Amino acid sequence: MTTNDFMATTLGSSLTKKSFTCKVPSNIALVKYWGKEKNQIPKNTSISFTLSACFTLTTLVIKRRNKGVLTGNDTVNINFEGKKNETFKPKIITFLERIELFCPYLKEYKLEINTRNSFPHSSGIASSASGFAAIAHCIMQLEKELNPIITKEYFIKKASFLARLGSGSASRSLEGEVVIWGKHLKVEGSSNLFGIKFPYKLHANFKNYHDTILLVDKGKKQVSSTVGHHLMQNHPFAKQRFTQANDNITKIKNILQNGDLKEFINIVESEALTLHAMMMASKPYFILMKPNTLKIIQSIWRFREETKLPICFTLDAGANVHILYPEKYKIQINEFITNKLVSYCQNNSYICDRIGFGVV
C-alpha cells in the first residue's frame, strides 16, 4: 500500500456531535527503532511485544463547528487525567496537521480529547505509543461512521498509519501479540507506513509471556525520544546500528517461531544495551539509565546464572527495566523480583504486565 491508499473518500453526511472511546496498550520493543527519516519513516525495522496492563484510555468528542476559519489552538482541547493540559497541545496540533491530508473531515469539527494512562507518563514506558495509537483509533471510529463500508483490515492499517505520524512506535500498539514495523525483505507484508501482526506462527514458549516493569524512576526523562531520534542523524555509528537491527529482525523472526529462549535472551538484552549505547555515543551524549537500573541488570544476570531460568531484561528510552520471562516460570521469577529487585524501584513501585492483543 502507498500513502494514497489512505486518503479518505466517499464520505457520508457529517455528524453533529458524538464521542468515540478506546483502550490501547503500550508495547515494548524487542528489536529497537532508534532513528528516523522525514514523515516518521524508520531507519530500521523494529518488532515488539504488545502489552496489556499498561494502556491509554481515550475518549474523542467531536462537535460540528460553525463555519469560519479557526486556528489549531481553537480546534482542539485536551484533558489529561481529568485536568486541562496545555503541555500536550503542540504535539497534538502537529499530529493533526500531519494527518489532515488523510482525514480532511476533521476540519469540520471541534475536538476534545480526554485521556489517561494506567502508568507514569514520560518515564520510558512508551506513553506516546499508546497515546497516539488511541487517538488514531478514535479518529478511525469517526471515519467508519462517515464511511461504513471500509473493511476491518483497512481500518486497522489506517489507524496504524495515522498513529505512526504521531509517534513511530504507536504504529505497533494497535494489534498483538507481536507486531513488526518497518519494511524488511525477509518479512512478508512489512511496511514503513504501518505495523503488521507477526505473520508467522508464534511458538508456545512466547504465549502469555510476562513483562514485569520495575519503575526505577517515575519522573519525566531528561532527554525526550524525539530528541534522541534526531541525534541519530549524524551519529558516528548510525549505519552500523541500522544494519545490526535489521540483521536481528531476521534472527528473532526465526526465534519466535522455533522457541529458542537462550537466543531470544541474547538478542533482546543486546538490543537494549545497544539502544542506550547509541545515546551515550551521540553528540551531545546523554544517559537515561540510573544507578539502580544497572544494579537490577546485574542482579538478573546473577540470578540467571545461578538458576538457569530464562529471565531477561530490556529497556525502553528510560531508566525503567522490563523483565521478560515465560509463563511457566512465573512463580520462581516473581519471588525473585519481590525479594531482590523491588527495593531498587522508586517507592517500591512496579507493574505486572504480560503480552496482550491490542486495542479494546
ABEGO torsion letter per residue (X at the ends): XBAAAABBBGBBBBBABBBBBBBBBBBBBABBBBEBBBGGBBABBBBBBBBAABBBBBBBBBBBBBBEBBBAAAABBBBBGGBBBAAAAAAAAAAAAAAAAABAAAAABBBBBBBBBABBBGAGAGAAAAAAAAAAAAAAAAAAAABAABBAAAAAAAAAAAAAAABAAAAAAABOABBBBEBBAABBGBBAABBBBBABBBBAAABGBBBBBBBABABBBABBAAAAAAAAAABAAAAAAAAAAAAAAAAAAAAAAAGBAAAAAAAAAAAAAAAAAAAAABOBBBBABBAAAAAAAAAAAAAAAAAGBBBBBBBBBBABBBBBBBAAAAAAAAAAAAAAAAAABBGGBBBBBBBBAEBX
